[in-house]
Amino acid sequence: QVQLVESGGGLVQAGGSLRLSCAASGSIFSINVMGWYRQAPGKQRELVALITSTGRTNLADSVKGRFTISRDDAKNTVYLQMNSLKPEDTAVYYCYLTQRNYDYWGQGTQVTVSS
């Protein structure tokens, strides 16, 4: 079993920055993909960023140039550095891990960007 615990969400003004963290615990295998999805009110959950265990990244076009994803495998933690935040970035952000064909999700952390 795997548990994912997010932290770092909050309220920020447009143009500001936030850093999300997600710590994974339990049976973590060396080969996996970790990342972030988000869901705004009335919208479907969408991919924000993913990072593989080899360090390859995939970012949504809407966040390229503003968000950076990284990971620390010694801590089983993935980070999302969010800069130049916009009101449209407001959403619940969910941590995600997939390994050996199983998907795991965190409970979500709210990010609110005021204009």
C-alpha positions in Angstrom: 0.0 0.0 0.0 1.1 3.6 -0.7 0.1 6.8 1.0 0.6 10.2 -0.5 0.5 13.3 1.7 0.5 16.8 0.1 1.5 20.1 1.7 2.1 23.7 0.6 -1.2 24.8 -0.8 -2.8 28.1 0.2 -3.9 31.6 -1.0 -1.6 33.7 -3.0 -2.0 36.8 -5.2 -1.6 36.7 -8.9 2.0 36.7 -9.9 3.1 35.0 -6.7 4.6 31.7 -6.0 3.9 28.5 -4.1 5.7 25.2 -3.7 3.8 22.0 -3.2 5.3 18.9 -1.7 4.1 15.3 -1.7 5.7 12.7 0.5 5.1 9.1 -0.4 5.3 6.3 2.1 4.7 2.5 2.1 5.8 0.1 -0.7 7.6 2.5 -3.1 9.4 0.8 -5.9 12.4 2.4 -7.6 10.7 2.6 -11.0 7.7 4.8 -10.9 6.1 8.1 -12.1 5.1 10.8 -9.7 3.3 14.0 -10.4 0.5 16.4 -10.0 -3.1 16.8 -11.4 -5.5 19.5 -10.6 -9.3 20.0 -10.6 -11.0 23.3 -10.7 -14.7 23.7 -9.7 -17.0 22.4 -12.4 -14.1 21.0 -14.5 -12.5 17.7 -15.0 -9.2 16.7 -13.4 -6.3 17.6 -15.6 -2.6 16.8 -15.8 -0.3 19.4 -14.5 3.1 17.7 -14.5 4.8 14.3 -14.3 8.3 13.1 -13.6 9.7 9.7 -14.1 12.2 7.9 -11.8 14.8 8.7 -14.5 14.0 12.4 -14.3 12.1 12.8 -17.5 9.4 15.4 -17.1 6.1 16.2 -18.9 4.3 19.5 -18.2 1.0 20.8 -19.4 1.2 23.5 -22.0 -0.7 25.9 -19.7 2.1 25.7 -17.0 5.2 25.4 -19.1 7.7 28.2 -18.3 6.0 28.9 -15.0 5.9 25.5 -13.1 8.8 23.2 -12.4 8.5 19.6 -11.1 11.3 17.8 -9.3 11.7 14.8 -7.0 14.0 13.6 -4.2 14.0 9.8 -4.2 15.9 9.6 -0.9 12.8 11.2 0.6 10.2 9.7 -1.8 9.0 13.2 -2.3 7.9 15.1 -5.4 7.7 18.9 -5.6 5.9 21.4 -7.7 7.3 24.9 -7.8 4.7 27.3 -9.1 5.7 30.7 -10.2 3.8 33.6 -11.9 0.6 32.1 -10.7 -2.7 33.1 -12.4 -6.3 33.1 -11.2 -6.9 30.2 -13.6 -4.5 28.1 -11.7 -7.0 28.0 -8.8 -7.8 24.4 -8.1 -7.4 21.4 -5.8 -4.0 19.9 -6.6 -3.6 16.1 -6.3 -0.4 14.2 -5.9 -0.2 11.1 -8.1 2.0 8.1 -8.2 1.9 5.1 -10.5 4.0 2.0 -10.3 3.5 -1.6 -11.5 0.1 -0.7 -13.1 -1.3 0.7 -9.8 -2.3 4.4 -9.4 -2.3 6.2 -6.1 -3.7 9.6 -5.2 -3.3 12.1 -2.4 -6.2 13.8 -0.7 -5.6 17.1 -2.5 -4.5 20.5 -1.4 -6.3 23.7 -2.3 -4.4 26.4 -4.3 -6.3 29.7 -4.6 -4.9 32.6 -6.7 -6.6 36.0 -6.2 -6.6 38.6 -8.9 
